[in-house]
Amino acid sequence: MVLAGMGVVQSAGANLPGPSFCERNPKQCHPMVGRTRAHFLGLMQQVVRAVPKVPGYRCEVVSKHIDDVGYGTSARRAAPERMYEERYCYGRGTDPRKRIPDVTITVLLSMLPAMIMESPASETLPDLLVFKGPKGAGWLWGKIREWRDAKGVFHRGYDPADDRDPARNHEPAQEVVQNGPYLVSAQVGIGSESPAALDAFAGGFDRAAVSALMAREAERRKADRAVGPIPGVLR
């Protein structure tokens, strides 16, 4: 699957965290309400609609999240760090009490570059990576967090030098302010134990629609003189 979890483990003896980004930068934090929230939910819905409705399967949203706070130089330019939705689909005749879905669909949109495992993609296209396996398929559009070592080799993920030099760390909220209110990465994953179900959902997925959406977002960002280079992205 493309979607990668991100977490921070804090040791028991670590120092307590300092003031939050919004405590330090109250003018760059804005509630995600009204038209701003509706705009980003609309982007999410465009991606969700690209996943086909397969006859014989009923699907339900089991988890949906959009950050309550947006980051930007003004309320009009505020954007959430990420949005997430997960759906479970059950085949016809599945026991309603069954807790394990026949198909799982996950969508993650972000104003930040994607973090993915450093492994080769099974298929590389000009505007996305495609990951395939016996029990899942995933697609990734947009920018990927990456770094280059002393030999000039590209690697995915955070540069280890960031841990040695705190001044180089990328604070997510500040990155969203800098990147602007535009999608920087989009990820869709479809998983199933059934090869037939996986083929039905993945084969009908309209990835061209998501590619078009991300291209529009990239053009909007390119035309915005208020945004600069995306941190931690080399290509």
C-alpha positions as CSV (number, residue, x, y, z in Angstrom):
1,M,0.0,0.0,0.0
2,V,1.2,3.6,-0.7
3,L,-0.2,5.2,2.4
4,A,2.4,5.5,5.1
5,G,1.8,6.3,8.7
6,M,3.9,8.9,10.5
7,G,4.4,9.0,14.2
8,V,6.7,10.5,16.8
9,V,7.9,8.4,19.8
10,Q,8.9,10.4,22.8
11,S,11.0,8.8,25.5
12,A,10.0,9.1,29.1
13,G,13.0,11.2,30.0
14,A,12.5,13.7,27.1
15,N,11.9,17.3,27.7
16,L,8.4,18.6,27.6
17,P,7.5,20.2,24.2
18,G,7.7,23.9,23.9
19,P,4.9,26.3,22.6
20,S,3.0,24.9,19.7
21,F,3.2,26.5,16.2
22,C,-0.1,28.3,16.7
23,E,0.9,29.6,20.1
24,R,4.0,31.0,18.4
25,N,2.3,32.1,15.2
26,P,-1.3,32.9,16.1
27,K,-1.8,35.0,12.9
28,Q,-0.9,32.0,10.7
29,C,-3.5,29.7,12.2
30,H,-7.2,29.8,11.2
31,P,-10.2,27.6,11.8
32,M,-11.1,25.4,8.9
33,V,-14.7,26.5,8.4
34,G,-17.1,27.8,5.8
35,R,-16.0,28.0,2.2
36,T,-12.4,27.1,3.0
37,R,-13.4,23.8,4.5
38,A,-15.9,23.1,1.8
39,H,-13.2,23.7,-0.9
40,F,-10.8,21.1,0.6
41,L,-13.6,18.6,1.2
42,G,-14.5,19.1,-2.5
43,L,-11.0,18.1,-3.5
44,M,-11.3,15.0,-1.4
45,Q,-14.6,14.2,-3.0
46,Q,-13.1,14.5,-6.5
47,V,-10.5,11.8,-5.6
48,V,-13.1,9.6,-3.9
49,R,-15.3,9.7,-7.0
50,A,-12.4,8.3,-9.0
51,V,-12.8,4.9,-7.2
52,P,-15.4,2.8,-9.0
53,K,-18.7,1.6,-7.6
54,V,-18.4,-2.1,-8.3
55,P,-21.7,-4.0,-8.7
56,G,-22.3,-6.5,-5.9
57,Y,-20.4,-4.5,-3.3
58,R,-21.7,-2.1,-0.6
59,C,-19.2,0.5,0.7
60,E,-19.3,2.7,3.8
61,V,-17.1,5.5,5.1
62,V,-15.5,4.3,8.4
63,S,-13.1,7.1,9.0
64,K,-12.9,10.7,7.7
65,H,-10.7,13.5,8.9
66,I,-9.8,17.0,7.9
67,D,-7.7,19.1,10.2
68,D,-9.7,21.6,12.3
69,V,-6.9,24.3,11.9
70,G,-5.6,25.6,8.6
71,Y,-2.2,27.3,8.2
72,G,-1.6,30.3,6.1
73,T,-0.8,34.0,6.0
74,S,-4.5,34.8,6.0
75,A,-7.8,33.0,6.5
76,R,-8.3,33.0,2.7
77,R,-5.0,31.2,2.2
78,A,-5.4,28.7,5.0
79,A,-5.0,25.0,4.3
80,P,-5.0,21.9,6.4
81,E,-1.9,19.8,6.7
82,R,-3.7,16.7,5.4
83,M,-7.1,15.1,4.8
84,Y,-7.9,11.4,5.1
85,E,-10.8,9.0,4.3
86,E,-11.1,5.2,4.7
87,R,-13.9,3.1,3.2
88,Y,-14.8,-0.6,3.8
89,C,-16.6,-2.5,1.1
90,Y,-18.4,-5.8,1.5
91,G,-19.4,-8.3,-1.2
92,R,-23.0,-9.4,-1.8
93,G,-24.0,-12.0,0.7
94,T,-21.4,-11.0,3.3
95,D,-22.6,-11.4,6.8
96,P,-23.5,-7.9,8.1
97,R,-21.8,-8.8,11.4
98,K,-18.5,-9.4,9.6
99,R,-15.9,-6.9,10.8
100,I,-13.2,-7.6,8.3
101,P,-14.1,-5.9,5.0
102,D,-13.6,-7.6,1.6
103,V,-12.1,-4.4,0.2
104,T,-10.4,-1.4,2.0
105,I,-10.0,1.9,0.2
106,T,-7.8,4.7,1.7
107,V,-7.3,8.2,0.4
108,L,-4.8,10.7,1.8
109,L,-4.4,14.3,0.5
110,S,-1.8,16.6,1.8
111,M,-0.2,20.1,1.4
112,L,3.1,18.4,2.2
113,P,5.4,16.0,0.2
114,A,4.6,12.3,0.6
115,M,6.6,10.1,2.9
116,I,7.1,6.6,1.4
117,M,9.3,3.6,1.9
118,E,12.5,3.5,0.0
119,S,11.7,0.7,-2.4
120,P,11.2,0.7,-6.2
121,A,7.8,1.3,-7.7
122,S,6.5,-1.4,-10.0
123,E,5.5,1.2,-12.5
124,T,6.6,4.8,-12.9
125,L,4.7,7.3,-15.0
126,P,5.4,11.0,-15.6
127,D,3.1,12.2,-12.9
128,L,2.6,9.3,-10.5
129,L,4.0,6.1,-9.0
130,V,2.0,2.9,-9.0
131,F,2.6,0.2,-6.4
132,K,1.2,-3.3,-7.0
133,G,1.1,-6.5,-5.0
134,P,-1.0,-9.7,-4.6
135,K,-3.2,-8.1,-1.9
136,G,-3.1,-4.4,-2.8
137,A,-2.5,-1.6,-5.3
138,G,-1.6,2.0,-4.6
139,W,-1.1,5.3,-6.5
140,L,0.9,8.3,-5.5
141,W,0.8,11.7,-7.2
142,G,2.8,14.8,-6.6
143,K,6.0,15.4,-4.6
144,I,8.0,13.0,-2.5
145,R,10.2,13.8,0.5
146,E,13.7,12.9,-0.6
147,W,17.4,13.8,-0.1
148,R,20.7,13.2,-1.9
149,D,23.8,11.7,-0.2
150,A,27.4,12.7,-0.6
151,K,27.7,10.4,-3.7
152,G,24.8,12.1,-5.4
153,V,22.4,9.2,-4.9
154,F,18.7,10.1,-4.3
155,H,16.9,8.6,-1.2
156,R,13.3,8.8,-0.1
157,G,12.4,10.1,3.3
158,Y,13.9,12.6,5.6
159,D,17.6,13.5,5.3
160,P,19.4,12.0,8.4
161,A,21.3,15.3,8.6
162,D,18.0,16.9,9.8
163,D,18.3,15.0,13.0
164,R,21.8,16.2,13.6
165,D,21.0,19.8,12.8
166,P,17.6,20.9,14.3
167,A,17.7,24.1,12.3
168,R,17.1,21.9,9.2
169,N,14.0,20.3,10.5
170,H,10.8,20.9,8.5
171,E,8.0,22.0,10.7
172,P,4.8,20.8,9.0
173,A,2.6,23.8,9.8
174,Q,5.3,26.2,8.6
175,E,5.7,24.2,5.4
176,V,1.9,24.4,4.7
177,V,2.2,28.2,5.1
178,Q,5.1,28.2,2.7
179,N,3.6,25.7,0.2
180,G,0.4,27.6,-0.1
181,P,-3.2,26.3,-0.1
182,Y,-2.6,23.7,-2.9
183,L,-2.4,19.9,-2.9
184,V,1.3,18.8,-3.0
185,S,0.7,15.0,-2.8
186,A,-2.2,12.6,-3.1
187,Q,-2.3,8.9,-2.3
188,V,-4.9,6.2,-2.9
189,G,-4.7,2.6,-1.8
190,I,-7.0,-0.3,-2.5
191,G,-6.5,-3.6,-0.6
192,S,-8.2,-7.0,-0.7
193,E,-7.5,-10.6,0.0
194,S,-9.6,-11.5,-3.1
195,P,-7.7,-11.1,-6.4
196,A,-11.0,-10.7,-8.2
197,A,-12.2,-7.9,-5.9
198,L,-8.9,-6.2,-6.1
199,D,-9.0,-6.4,-9.9
200,A,-12.5,-5.0,-10.0
201,F,-11.8,-2.0,-7.9
202,A,-8.2,-1.2,-9.0
203,G,-9.0,-1.9,-12.7
204,G,-11.9,0.5,-12.7
205,F,-10.0,3.3,-10.7
206,D,-10.0,6.5,-12.8
207,R,-6.4,7.6,-12.1
208,A,-6.6,10.0,-15.0
209,A,-9.1,12.1,-13.1
210,V,-6.8,12.4,-10.1
211,S,-3.8,13.1,-12.4
212,A,-5.9,16.0,-13.9
213,L,-6.7,17.3,-10.5
214,M,-3.1,17.3,-9.3
215,A,-2.0,19.0,-12.5
216,R,-4.5,21.8,-11.9
217,E,-3.3,22.2,-8.4
218,A,0.4,22.3,-9.6
219,E,-0.5,25.0,-12.2
220,R,-2.3,27.1,-9.6
221,R,0.7,26.8,-7.3
222,K,3.1,27.7,-10.1
223,A,1.1,30.8,-10.9
224,D,1.2,32.0,-7.2
225,R,4.1,34.3,-6.6
226,A,3.6,34.1,-2.9
227,V,4.9,30.5,-2.6
228,G,8.5,29.3,-2.9
229,P,10.3,26.0,-3.4
230,I,8.9,23.0,-1.5
231,P,11.3,21.9,1.3
232,G,12.8,18.5,1.2
233,V,12.0,17.9,-2.5
234,L,14.8,17.6,-5.1
235,R,13.0,16.5,-8.2
